[in-house]
């Protein structure tokens, strides 16, 4: 990876700056607090965003609402631009925007997605997407205050950090997972042992049920033989009762026929009595027809006709009188109304002249005379109407009396018309009565015959009852035997179900037993073979890493410190300082020596990680933050040798030590004016005649 340009807007002490990064060694020079470290923090923020525990307030310039960082770089020939923005809200400062442009193709996405893409481009393991990026911190850039931290950590913490950085913490995780799995298998085998405790007992019970089943099957076969015997006895009894049953059926038929014959006799006798009554009625009707008074009947008819004509005439006259009476009543009402109006009228409605009282009296006099005549007519017509109504009622009563006399004569006269039919029917009735009497005699003879036959079947009922009792007993014994067989078969069915249940339970327990054996075997293999293998692999890798790490650390330390001191790493990667055969206490070393150890540890860690993890793209980039803190003049001179030994494409150093300017290819001087950091271009490097000027843009 090669850094090309960094653009800062409202980041820490910067308002707006663009920094161009050349290849070779670059020094960020300036006084303490001028803003050198801010550039390194901006690079880290551009690559990975806000790290766990890092607050946006540590990056965004005070009093500003937003800030931006844009980093241009190159990875494997790809031109990449990363953009990130911070936004201040009422409560917090957070990432507002993130985007990455690869070869001109821009992608805007969530912060985690951009980080995942960058982790992939850098060749870092994907696990660093959701973790603090220790790999970058210990291979590329370690802040000044953290250079000695890994040395001061306790042994377990340091080992965990190094396992994480070197990617061998997976072996520790494997061991932990093996312990989790073996504990699970241990609990599982305990549970399985509890489930199969009754296996032997279940097998014994299964064998016992099998023995019982054999006995029961033999008993079923024996009882089925008894059942067949009972069935044979029942069939013989039924065959023996068939003849008796047939005779019984014959007797029943005779009894039914006798009953039917008696019923027919009763019906025929009833019909004969009815026919005789009908014959008597016909004789009476014939006698009545011979005494009919024809002359009296004709005179009665003529009298009724005359009364009907007179009644019709009187009713017509009464209707005419009623009509005339209604007319006179209306005239009377009109004349009275006229009389009343005359009292009220003052002006003639025809001529519109005043009506005099004399004229009113004349008209009233005429009206009174006319009204009197009308009332006389109404009185006379009313009397006449009453007389007519009385006469009509008398005629109606007389006519009703004659009609009552006529009706029985009409009935008698109508019977005379059917006299021939009655005589013919009487002859037919005589014949029918004779035939009916003959049929009754025949039925009575058949009744005597049937009663005689039934006498021969008098004892059959006792035989039938005895046979029925025998058949019932045979069937009862057969049913009892069937029930016994059914109960035994039901018991056999329950035994079969119990055997099936036991077989399934035994099968399950055998399966659990097999699984338990497999779990025990697996647990033993995990605890012995696999765990030992993983431990051996991890130990060998750690030994190799520690050996290479220790050699590199000692080489860098000897370049920076006195030749009489050596350093090596123990099993926890803690530095052990030796002077000859004497182990030196780290606390009693000088400040320069402690810084030398921290820097040597830092450089050795960078080289070892780069050598082991071939996929990472940051191996050619190294950033040193105040590496000479506490160094003597002699140690600072030795830094030049160290820089020459470091074969990185880009080496960036942050230092306020003036001497460092003579060791690098490029220098960017940083100053602070009015609380804002500024970059100033510097002349060509004093160290390399061919080096180019540092390009900066101060806007």
C-alpha positions as CSV (number, residue, x, y, z in Angstrom):
1,X,0.0,0.0,0.0
2,X,1.3,3.5,-0.9
3,X,-0.2,6.7,0.6
4,X,-0.5,9.4,-2.0
5,X,-2.6,12.3,-0.6
6,X,-4.5,13.2,2.6
7,X,-7.1,16.0,2.7
8,X,-8.3,17.3,6.1
9,X,-11.1,19.6,6.8
10,X,-11.9,20.7,10.3
11,X,-10.0,17.8,11.8
12,X,-8.4,18.5,15.2
13,X,-6.2,21.5,14.8
14,X,-6.6,21.6,11.0
15,X,-9.1,23.8,9.2
16,X,-8.2,22.7,5.7
17,X,-5.0,21.1,4.4
18,X,-3.8,18.7,1.7
19,X,-0.7,16.6,2.3
20,X,1.1,14.7,-0.5
21,X,3.0,11.6,0.5
22,X,6.1,10.8,-1.6
23,X,8.0,7.5,-1.6
24,X,11.0,7.0,0.7
25,X,11.4,8.4,4.2
26,X,9.3,11.4,5.2
27,X,9.7,13.4,8.4
28,X,6.8,15.3,9.9
29,X,8.7,18.0,11.8
30,X,7.4,20.6,14.2
31,X,7.1,21.6,17.8
32,X,5.2,19.5,20.3
33,X,1.5,20.1,19.9
34,X,1.9,21.6,16.3
35,X,-0.4,18.9,14.8
36,X,2.0,16.1,13.6
37,X,0.1,13.3,15.2
38,X,-3.2,14.6,14.0
39,X,-2.1,13.6,10.4
40,X,-1.5,10.0,11.6
41,X,-4.8,9.9,13.4
42,X,-6.6,11.2,10.2
43,X,-4.9,8.5,8.1
44,X,-6.1,5.8,10.6
45,X,-9.6,7.3,10.7
46,X,-9.8,7.3,6.9
47,X,-8.9,3.7,6.7
48,X,-10.9,2.2,9.6
49,X,-13.3,4.9,10.8
50,X,-13.9,5.4,14.5
51,X,-12.4,2.6,16.5
52,X,-14.1,0.9,19.5
53,X,-13.8,3.3,22.4
54,X,-12.8,6.2,20.2
55,X,-15.0,9.3,20.3
56,X,-15.7,11.7,17.4
57,X,-14.9,14.6,19.7
58,X,-11.2,13.5,19.5
59,X,-11.2,14.2,15.8
60,X,-13.7,17.0,15.0
61,X,-12.3,20.5,15.4
62,X,-13.9,22.4,18.3
63,X,-16.9,24.5,17.5
64,X,-17.2,23.0,14.0
65,X,-20.4,21.3,12.9
66,X,-18.7,18.9,10.4
67,X,-15.4,17.5,9.4
68,X,-14.0,15.5,6.5
69,X,-11.0,13.3,5.7
70,X,-10.1,12.1,2.2
71,X,-7.3,9.7,1.7
72,X,-5.8,8.8,-1.8
73,X,-3.7,5.6,-1.9
74,X,-2.6,2.8,-4.2
75,X,-3.0,-1.0,-3.5
76,X,-1.7,-3.5,-6.0
77,X,-1.9,-1.0,-8.8
78,X,-5.5,0.1,-7.9
79,X,-6.2,3.8,-7.4
80,X,-8.3,4.1,-4.3
81,X,-10.0,7.1,-2.6
82,X,-11.6,6.9,0.8
83,X,-13.9,9.6,2.1
84,X,-15.3,9.9,5.6
85,X,-17.4,12.7,7.2
86,X,-18.2,13.5,10.8
87,X,-21.3,15.4,12.0
88,X,-21.9,17.1,15.3
89,X,-25.4,16.7,16.7
90,X,-26.9,18.0,20.0
91,X,-25.8,14.9,21.9
92,X,-22.8,13.3,20.1
93,X,-20.4,13.4,17.2
94,X,-20.8,10.5,14.8
95,X,-19.9,9.2,11.3
96,X,-22.2,10.9,8.8
97,X,-20.9,9.6,5.5
98,X,-18.5,7.0,4.1
99,X,-17.5,6.2,0.5
100,X,-14.8,4.4,-1.4
101,X,-13.7,4.9,-5.0
102,X,-11.8,2.1,-6.7
103,X,-10.4,2.9,-10.2
104,X,-12.9,5.7,-10.6
105,X,-15.9,3.6,-9.5
106,X,-17.5,5.1,-6.4
107,X,-19.4,3.1,-3.8
108,X,-21.4,4.8,-1.0
109,X,-22.3,2.4,1.8
110,X,-22.7,2.0,5.6
111,X,-19.6,2.5,7.7
112,X,-19.2,-1.2,8.5
113,X,-19.5,-2.1,4.8
114,X,-16.8,0.4,3.8
115,X,-14.5,-0.9,6.6
116,X,-15.1,-4.5,5.4
117,X,-14.1,-3.5,1.9
118,X,-10.9,-1.8,3.1
119,X,-10.0,-4.7,5.3
120,X,-10.3,-7.0,2.3
121,X,-8.2,-4.7,0.1
122,X,-5.5,-4.5,2.8
123,X,-5.4,-8.3,3.0
124,X,-6.3,-8.3,6.7
125,X,-8.3,-11.2,8.2
126,X,-12.0,-10.5,8.1
127,X,-12.3,-10.8,11.9
128,X,-10.8,-7.3,12.2
129,X,-14.0,-5.8,10.7
130,X,-15.7,-5.9,14.1
131,X,-12.7,-5.6,16.3
132,X,-10.1,-2.9,17.2
133,X,-7.5,-3.0,14.4
134,X,-4.5,-4.2,16.4
135,X,-2.8,-5.5,13.2
136,X,-2.5,-2.0,11.8
137,X,-1.5,-0.6,15.2
138,X,1.4,-3.0,15.7
139,X,2.6,-3.2,12.1
140,X,2.1,0.3,10.6
141,X,1.4,2.9,13.3
142,X,1.6,2.8,17.0
143,X,0.9,6.1,18.9
144,X,3.7,7.4,21.0
145,X,2.0,6.8,24.3
146,X,1.4,3.1,23.3
147,X,4.9,2.2,22.2
148,X,5.8,0.8,25.7
149,X,2.3,-0.4,26.6
150,X,2.7,-3.9,25.2
151,X,5.9,-4.4,27.2
152,X,4.3,-3.2,30.4
153,X,1.2,-5.4,30.0
154,X,0.8,-8.5,32.1
155,X,2.0,-11.7,30.5
156,X,-1.5,-13.2,29.7
157,X,-2.7,-9.9,28.1
158,X,0.5,-9.6,26.0
159,X,0.2,-13.2,24.8
160,X,-3.4,-12.7,23.9
161,X,-2.5,-9.5,22.0
162,X,0.3,-11.3,20.1
163,X,-1.9,-14.3,19.4
164,X,-4.5,-12.0,17.9
165,X,-1.9,-10.1,15.8
166,X,-0.1,-13.2,14.5
167,X,-3.5,-14.9,13.8
168,X,-2.7,-17.8,16.1
169,X,-5.4,-17.0,18.7
170,X,-7.5,-19.5,16.7
171,X,-5.5,-22.3,18.4
172,X,-6.5,-20.9,21.8
173,X,-10.0,-20.6,20.6
174,X,-9.8,-24.2,19.4
175,X,-8.6,-25.3,22.9
176,X,-11.5,-23.4,24.5
177,X,-13.9,-24.9,22.0
178,X,-12.5,-28.4,22.7
179,X,-13.1,-27.8,26.4
180,X,-16.6,-26.6,25.8
181,X,-17.3,-29.6,23.6
182,X,-15.7,-32.1,26.0
183,X,-17.7,-30.6,28.9
184,X,-20.8,-30.9,26.7
185,X,-19.9,-34.5,25.8
186,X,-19.2,-35.2,29.5
187,X,-22.7,-34.0,30.5
188,X,-24.2,-35.8,27.5
189,X,-22.6,-39.1,28.5
190,X,-23.9,-38.6,32.0
191,X,-27.4,-38.0,30.7
192,X,-27.1,-40.9,28.3
193,X,-25.9,-43.2,31.1
194,X,-29.0,-42.3,33.1
195,X,-31.2,-43.1,30.1
196,X,-29.7,-46.6,29.5
197,X,-29.6,-47.6,33.2
198,X,-32.7,-49.7,32.8
199,X,-31.5,-51.4,29.5
200,X,-30.7,-54.8,31.1
201,X,-33.9,-54.7,33.1
202,X,-35.9,-53.9,29.9
203,X,-34.2,-56.8,28.1
204,X,-35.1,-59.2,31.0
205,X,-38.6,-57.9,31.0
206,X,-38.8,-58.4,27.2
207,X,-37.6,-62.0,27.5
208,X,-40.2,-62.6,30.3
209,X,-43.0,-61.3,28.1
210,X,-41.8,-63.5,25.2
211,X,-42.1,-66.6,27.4
212,X,-45.6,-65.5,28.5
213,X,-46.6,-64.9,24.9
214,X,-45.6,-68.5,24.0
215,X,-47.8,-69.9,26.9
216,X,-50.7,-67.6,25.9
217,X,-50.5,-68.7,22.2
218,X,-50.7,-72.4,23.3
219,X,-53.7,-71.6,25.5
220,X,-55.4,-69.7,22.6
221,X,-55.0,-72.7,20.3
222,X,-56.5,-75.0,23.0
223,X,-59.5,-72.7,23.6
224,X,-60.1,-72.4,19.8
225,X,-60.4,-76.2,19.7
226,X,-63.0,-76.0,22.5
227,X,-64.8,-73.3,20.5
228,X,-65.0,-75.4,17.4
229,X,-66.4,-78.2,19.5
230,X,-69.1,-75.9,21.0
231,X,-69.9,-74.7,17.5
232,X,-70.4,-78.3,16.3
233,X,-72.7,-79.1,19.3
234,X,-74.8,-76.0,18.6
235,X,-75.2,-77.0,14.9
236,X,-76.3,-80.5,15.8
237,X,-78.9,-79.0,18.2
238,X,-80.1,-76.6,15.6
239,X,-80.5,-79.4,13.0
240,X,-82.5,-81.5,15.5
241,X,-84.8,-78.6,16.2
242,X,-85.5,-78.0,12.5
243,X,-88.3,-80.7,12.1
244,X,-90.0,-79.5,15.2
245,X,-89.7,-76.0,14.0
246,X,-91.3,-76.9,10.6
247,X,-94.3,-78.5,12.4
248,X,-94.5,-75.4,14.5
249,X,-94.6,-73.3,11.4
250,X,-97.4,-75.5,10.0
251,X,-99.4,-75.0,13.2
252,X,-98.8,-71.3,13.0
253,X,-100.1,-71.3,9.4
254,X,-103.2,-73.2,10.4
255,X,-103.8,-70.9,13.3
256,X,-103.4,-67.9,11.0
257,X,-105.8,-69.4,8.4
258,X,-108.3,-70.2,11.2
259,X,-108.1,-66.7,12.5
260,X,-108.5,-65.3,9.0
261,X,-111.5,-67.7,8.4
262,X,-113.2,-66.5,11.6
263,X,-112.6,-62.9,10.6
264,X,-114.2,-63.6,7.2
265,X,-117.2,-65.3,8.8
266,X,-117.7,-62.2,11.1
267,X,-117.3,-59.9,8.1
268,X,-119.8,-61.9,6.0
269,X,-122.3,-62.0,8.8
270,X,-122.0,-58.3,9.3
271,X,-122.5,-57.7,5.5
272,X,-125.6,-60.0,5.6
273,X,-127.1,-58.0,8.4
274,X,-126.4,-54.8,6.5
275,X,-128.0,-56.2,3.3
276,X,-131.2,-57.2,5.2
277,X,-131.5,-53.7,6.7
278,X,-131.1,-52.3,3.2
279,X,-133.7,-54.7,1.9
280,X,-136.2,-53.6,4.6
281,X,-135.6,-49.9,3.7
282,X,-136.4,-50.6,0.0
283,X,-139.6,-52.3,1.0
284,X,-140.7,-49.3,3.1
285,X,-139.9,-46.9,0.3
286,X,-142.0,-49.0,-2.2
287,X,-145.0,-48.9,0.2
288,X,-144.7,-45.1,0.7
289,X,-144.6,-44.5,-3.1
290,X,-148.0,-46.3,-3.5
291,X,-149.8,-43.8,-1.2
292,X,-148.6,-40.4,-2.7
293,X,-151.5,-37.6,-2.8
294,X,-151.0,-36.2,-6.3
295,X,-154.1,-33.9,-6.4
296,X,-153.3,-32.3,-3.1
297,X,-149.7,-31.8,-4.3
298,X,-150.9,-30.1,-7.6
299,X,-153.2,-27.7,-5.7
300,X,-150.5,-26.9,-3.3
301,X,-148.1,-26.0,-6.1
302,X,-150.7,-23.7,-7.7
303,X,-151.4,-21.9,-4.4
304,X,-147.6,-21.4,-3.9
305,X,-147.3,-19.9,-7.4
306,X,-150.2,-17.5,-6.9
307,X,-148.7,-16.3,-3.6
308,X,-145.3,-15.8,-5.2
309,X,-146.8,-13.6,-8.0
310,X,-148.8,-11.5,-5.5
311,X,-145.6,-11.1,-3.3
312,X,-143.7,-9.9,-6.3
313,X,-146.3,-7.4,-7.2
314,X,-146.6,-6.0,-3.7
315,X,-142.8,-5.7,-3.4
316,X,-142.7,-3.7,-6.7
317,X,-145.4,-1.4,-5.4
318,X,-143.6,-1.0,-2.1
319,X,-140.4,-0.1,-4.0
320,X,-142.3,2.6,-6.0
321,X,-143.8,4.1,-2.8
322,X,-140.4,4.2,-1.2
323,X,-139.0,6.1,-4.3
324,X,-141.8,8.6,-4.2
325,X,-141.4,9.1,-0.5
326,X,-137.7,9.8,-0.9
327,X,-138.5,12.4,-3.6
328,X,-141.0,14.2,-1.3
329,X,-138.5,14.1,1.6
330,X,-135.9,15.8,-0.6
331,X,-138.5,18.4,-1.7
332,X,-139.4,19.0,1.9
333,X,-135.7,19.5,2.9
334,X,-135.1,21.9,0.0
335,X,-138.2,24.0,0.9
336,X,-137.0,24.3,4.5
337,X,-133.6,25.4,3.4
338,X,-135.1,28.0,1.1
339,X,-137.2,29.3,3.9
340,X,-134.1,29.7,6.1
341,X,-132.2,31.4,3.4
342,X,-135.0,33.9,2.8
343,X,-134.7,35.1,6.4
344,X,-131.0,35.9,5.8
345,X,-131.0,37.4,2.3
346,X,-130.9,41.2,1.9
347,X,-129.8,41.6,-1.8
348,X,-131.2,39.7,-4.7
349,X,-128.4,37.6,-6.2
350,X,-129.9,37.9,-9.6
351,X,-130.7,41.6,-10.0
352,X,-128.5,42.8,-7.1
353,X,-131.4,44.9,-5.7
354,X,-132.5,45.1,-2.1
355,X,-135.1,42.6,-1.1
356,X,-138.0,44.2,0.8
357,X,-139.7,42.6,3.8
358,X,-143.0,42.4,1.9
359,X,-141.4,40.5,-0.9
360,X,-139.8,38.2,1.7
361,X,-143.2,37.6,3.3
362,X,-144.8,36.8,-0.1
363,X,-142.2,34.3,-0.9
364,X,-142.3,32.8,2.6
365,X,-146.1,32.4,2.3
366,X,-145.8,30.6,-1.0
367,X,-143.1,28.4,0.5
368,X,-145.2,27.6,3.5
369,X,-148.1,26.5,1.4
370,X,-145.9,24.3,-0.8
371,X,-144.2,22.8,2.2
372,X,-147.5,21.9,3.8
373,X,-148.7,20.0,0.7
374,X,-145.4,18.2,0.6
375,X,-145.6,17.2,4.2
376,X,-149.1,15.9,3.6
377,X,-147.9,13.8,0.7
378,X,-145.1,12.4,2.9
379,X,-147.5,11.4,5.6
380,X,-149.9,9.7,3.2
381,X,-147.1,7.8,1.4
382,X,-145.6,6.7,4.8
383,X,-149.0,5.2,5.8
384,X,-149.3,3.4,2.5
385,X,-145.8,2.0,2.8
386,X,-146.5,0.6,6.3
387,X,-149.6,-1.1,5.0
388,X,-147.7,-2.7,2.1
389,X,-144.9,-3.9,4.4
390,X,-147.5,-5.6,6.7
391,X,-149.1,-7.3,3.7
392,X,-145.7,-8.5,2.3
393,X,-144.8,-10.1,5.7
394,X,-148.1,-11.9,5.8
395,X,-147.6,-13.3,2.3
396,X,-144.0,-14.4,3.2
397,X,-145.2,-16.3,6.3
398,X,-148.0,-18.0,4.3
399,X,-145.6,-18.9,1.5
400,X,-143.0,-20.3,4.0
401,X,-145.7,-22.5,5.6
402,X,-146.7,-23.9,2.2
403,X,-143.1,-24.6,1.3
404,X,-142.6,-26.6,4.4
405,X,-145.6,-28.7,3.4
406,X,-144.3,-29.1,-0.1
407,X,-140.8,-30.4,0.7
408,X,-141.7,-33.9,2.0
409,X,-144.1,-34.3,-0.9
410,X,-141.3,-33.4,-3.3
411,X,-139.1,-36.0,-1.7
412,X,-141.9,-38.6,-2.0
413,X,-142.6,-37.6,-5.5
414,X,-138.9,-37.9,-6.5
415,X,-138.9,-41.4,-5.2
416,X,-141.7,-42.4,-7.4
417,X,-139.5,-41.5,-10.4
418,X,-136.9,-44.2,-9.2
419,X,-139.4,-46.9,-8.4
420,X,-138.2,-49.2,-11.1
421,X,-134.6,-48.9,-10.0
422,X,-135.7,-49.6,-6.4
423,X,-137.5,-52.7,-7.4
424,X,-134.6,-53.9,-9.5
425,X,-132.2,-53.3,-6.6
426,X,-134.5,-55.2,-4.2
427,X,-134.3,-58.2,-6.5
428,X,-130.5,-57.9,-6.6
429,X,-130.3,-57.7,-2.8
430,X,-132.3,-61.0,-2.5
431,X,-129.7,-62.7,-4.7
432,X,-126.8,-61.2,-2.8
433,X,-128.2,-62.2,0.6
434,X,-128.6,-65.8,-0.6
435,X,-125.0,-66.0,-1.9
436,X,-123.7,-64.4,1.3
437,X,-125.5,-67.1,3.4
438,X,-123.9,-69.8,1.2
439,X,-120.4,-68.3,1.7
440,X,-120.9,-68.2,5.4
441,X,-121.9,-71.8,5.5
442,X,-118.8,-72.8,3.5
443,X,-116.5,-70.8,5.8
444,X,-118.1,-72.4,8.9
445,X,-117.4,-75.8,7.4
446,X,-113.7,-74.8,6.7
447,X,-113.5,-73.5,10.3
448,X,-114.5,-76.9,11.7
449,X,-111.9,-78.6,9.4
450,X,-109.1,-76.3,10.6
451,X,-110.0,-76.8,14.2
452,X,-109.8,-80.5,13.7
453,X,-106.3,-80.3,12.2
454,X,-105.1,-78.1,15.0
455,X,-106.0,-80.8,17.5
456,X,-103.3,-83.0,16.0
457,X,-100.6,-80.3,16.8
458,X,-101.6,-79.8,20.4
459,X,-98.3,-81.2,21.8
460,X,-95.9,-79.5,19.3
461,X,-95.5,-76.4,21.4
462,X,-93.9,-78.3,24.3
463,X,-91.5,-79.9,21.9
464,X,-90.6,-76.6,20.2
465,X,-90.0,-75.0,23.6
466,X,-87.7,-77.8,24.7
467,X,-85.7,-77.6,21.5
468,X,-85.4,-73.8,21.7
469,X,-84.1,-74.2,25.3
470,X,-81.5,-76.7,24.1
471,X,-80.4,-74.5,21.2
472,X,-80.2,-71.5,23.5
473,X,-78.0,-73.4,25.9
474,X,-75.8,-74.5,23.0
475,X,-75.5,-70.9,21.8
476,X,-74.8,-69.6,25.3
477,X,-71.9,-72.1,25.7
478,X,-70.6,-71.2,22.3
479,X,-70.7,-67.4,23.1
480,X,-69.0,-68.0,26.4
481,X,-66.2,-69.9,24.6
482,X,-66.0,-67.1,21.9
483,X,-65.6,-64.5,24.7
484,X,-62.9,-66.6,26.4
485,X,-61.0,-66.8,23.0
486,X,-61.5,-63.1,22.4
487,X,-60.2,-62.2,25.8
488,X,-57.1,-64.4,25.3
489,X,-56.5,-62.8,21.9
490,X,-56.9,-59.3,23.4
491,X,-54.4,-60.3,26.0
492,X,-52.1,-61.5,23.2
493,X,-52.6,-58.2,21.4
494,X,-51.6,-56.3,24.5
495,X,-48.6,-58.5,24.9
496,X,-47.6,-57.8,21.3
497,X,-48.0,-54.1,21.9
498,X,-45.9,-54.4,25.0
499,X,-43.2,-56.3,23.1
500,X,-43.3,-53.7,20.4
501,X,-42.9,-51.0,23.0
502,X,-40.1,-52.8,24.7
503,X,-38.4,-53.4,21.3
504,X,-38.6,-49.7,20.4
505,X,-37.3,-48.7,23.9
506,X,-34.5,-51.2,23.7
507,X,-33.6,-50.1,20.2
508,X,-33.5,-46.4,21.4
509,X,-31.4,-47.3,24.4
510,X,-29.1,-49.4,22.3
511,X,-28.8,-46.4,20.0
512,X,-28.1,-44.1,23.0
513,X,-25.6,-46.7,24.2
514,X,-23.8,-46.6,20.8
515,X,-23.9,-42.8,20.8
516,X,-22.5,-42.7,24.3
517,X,-19.7,-45.0,23.3
518,X,-19.0,-42.7,20.3
519,X,-19.1,-39.6,22.6
520,X,-16.7,-41.3,25.0
521,X,-14.4,-42.1,22.2
522,X,-14.7,-38.6,20.7
523,X,-14.1,-37.0,24.1
524,X,-11.0,-39.1,24.6
525,X,-9.7,-38.2,21.2
526,X,-10.4,-34.5,21.7
527,X,-8.7,-34.5,25.2
528,X,-5.7,-36.5,24.0
529,X,-4.9,-36.5,20.3
530,X,-6.5,-33.3,19.0
531,X,-5.8,-31.2,22.1
532,X,-2.2,-32.3,22.1
533,X,-1.9,-31.7,18.4
534,X,-3.3,-28.2,18.6
535,X,-1.1,-27.4,21.7
536,X,1.9,-28.7,19.8
537,X,1.2,-26.7,16.7
538,X,0.6,-23.6,18.7
539,X,3.7,-24.1,20.8
540,X,5.8,-24.7,17.7
541,X,4.4,-21.7,15.9
542,X,4.9,-19.6,19.1
543,X,8.5,-21.0,19.4
544,X,9.2,-20.1,15.8
545,X,7.6,-16.6,16.2
546,X,9.4,-16.0,19.5
547,X,12.8,-17.1,18.0
548,X,12.5,-14.9,14.9
549,X,10.9,-12.1,17.0
550,X,13.7,-12.4,19.6
551,X,16.5,-12.3,17.1
552,X,15.1,-9.3,15.3
553,X,14.4,-7.5,18.5
554,X,18.0,-8.1,19.8
555,X,19.5,-7.0,16.5
556,X,17.5,-3.7,16.5
557,X,18.2,-3.2,20.2
558,X,22.0,-3.6,19.7
559,X,21.9,-1.1,16.9
560,X,20.2,1.4,19.2
561,X,21.8,0.7,22.7
562,X,25.3,-0.1,23.9
563,X,27.0,-3.2,22.6
564,X,27.3,-4.6,26.1
565,X,23.5,-5.1,26.4
566,X,21.5,-7.9,24.8
567,X,17.8,-8.6,24.8
568,X,15.8,-11.8,24.3
569,X,12.2,-12.7,24.7
570,X,10.9,-15.3,27.3
571,X,7.9,-17.6,26.8
572,X,5.5,-14.7,27.5
573,X,7.3,-12.5,24.9
574,X,8.5,-10.3,27.8
575,X,11.9,-8.7,27.0
576,X,14.8,-10.0,29.1
577,X,17.8,-7.6,29.1
578,X,21.2,-9.2,29.7
579,X,24.6,-7.6,30.4
580,X,26.9,-10.5,30.1
581,X,25.5,-13.2,32.4
582,X,23.6,-10.7,34.5
583,X,19.9,-10.1,33.9
584,X,19.0,-6.3,34.1
585,X,15.8,-5.1,35.7
586,X,13.8,-3.1,33.2
587,X,12.9,-0.6,35.8
588,X,16.6,0.4,36.4
589,X,17.3,1.1,32.7
590,X,17.8,4.6,31.5
591,X,15.0,6.4,29.6
592,X,16.9,6.1,26.4
593,X,17.5,2.3,26.9
594,X,13.8,1.8,27.7
595,X,12.8,3.7,24.5
596,X,15.4,1.6,22.6
597,X,13.8,-1.6,23.8
598,X,10.3,-0.3,22.9
599,X,11.4,0.8,19.4
600,X,13.3,-2.5,18.9
601,X,10.3,-4.4,20.0
602,X,8.1,-2.3,17.7
603,X,10.4,-2.8,14.6
604,X,10.9,-6.5,15.3
605,X,7.1,-7.0,15.6
606,X,6.6,-5.1,12.3
607,X,9.1,-7.3,10.5
608,X,7.9,-10.6,12.0
609,X,4.3,-9.9,11.2
610,X,5.1,-8.9,7.7
611,X,7.2,-12.0,7.2
612,X,4.4,-14.3,8.6
613,X,1.3,-12.7,7.0
614,X,2.2,-12.5,3.3
615,X,-1.3,-11.4,2.3
616,X,-1.2,-8.0,4.1
617,X,-0.6,-5.0,1.9
618,X,0.8,-2.7,4.6
619,X,4.2,-4.4,4.9
620,X,5.9,-1.6,2.9
621,X,4.5,1.2,5.1
622,X,5.8,2.1,8.5
623,X,5.0,5.1,10.7
624,X,7.1,5.9,13.8
625,X,5.7,8.4,16.3
626,X,8.4,10.1,18.3
627,X,10.8,7.1,18.2
628,X,13.7,9.1,19.8
629,X,12.0,10.2,22.9
630,X,14.6,10.0,25.7
631,X,17.5,9.1,23.3
632,X,21.0,10.5,23.8
633,X,22.9,12.2,21.0
634,X,24.7,8.9,20.3
635,X,21.4,6.9,20.1
636,X,19.9,9.5,17.8
637,X,22.9,9.1,15.4
638,X,22.2,5.4,15.4
639,X,18.7,6.0,14.2
640,X,20.2,6.8,10.8
641,X,21.6,3.2,10.6
642,X,18.2,1.8,11.6
643,X,16.4,3.8,8.9
644,X,18.9,2.5,6.3
645,X,18.2,-1.1,7.4
646,X,14.4,-0.6,7.1
647,X,13.6,-1.6,3.6
648,X,10.1,-0.1,3.3
649,X,8.6,1.8,0.3
650,X,7.2,4.5,2.6
651,X,8.6,5.3,6.1
652,X,6.9,8.2,7.9
653,X,8.5,9.6,11.1
654,X,7.0,12.1,13.5
655,X,9.6,13.9,15.5
656,X,10.4,17.3,17.0
657,X,14.1,16.3,17.0
658,X,16.0,18.6,14.5
659,X,18.7,16.0,13.9
660,X,16.2,13.7,12.3
661,X,15.8,16.0,9.3
662,X,19.3,14.9,8.1
663,X,18.2,11.2,8.0
664,X,15.2,11.4,5.8
665,X,14.4,12.0,2.1
666,X,11.6,14.4,2.6
667,X,10.5,16.8,5.3
668,X,7.1,18.5,6.0
669,X,7.3,21.2,8.6
670,X,4.2,21.8,10.6
671,X,3.5,24.9,12.7
672,X,0.5,26.2,14.6
673,X,-0.9,29.7,14.0
674,X,-4.0,31.1,15.7
675,X,-4.9,27.6,17.0
676,X,-4.7,26.2,13.4
677,X,-2.0,23.8,12.1
678,X,-0.3,24.8,8.9
679,X,2.1,23.0,6.5
680,X,5.1,24.7,5.0
681,X,7.2,23.4,2.1
682,X,10.9,22.7,2.8
683,X,13.9,22.7,0.5
684,X,15.4,19.5,-0.9
685,X,16.5,17.0,1.6
686,X,20.0,17.5,3.1
687,X,20.4,13.8,3.0
688,X,19.7,12.8,-0.6
689,X,20.7,15.1,-3.4
690,X,18.2,13.5,-5.8
691,X,15.2,13.6,-3.6
692,X,12.3,15.7,-4.7
693,X,10.8,18.6,-2.8
694,X,7.8,17.8,-0.6
695,X,4.6,19.0,-2.2
696,X,2.1,20.6,0.1
697,X,-0.8,22.8,-0.5
698,X,-1.7,25.4,2.2
699,X,-5.2,26.7,1.6
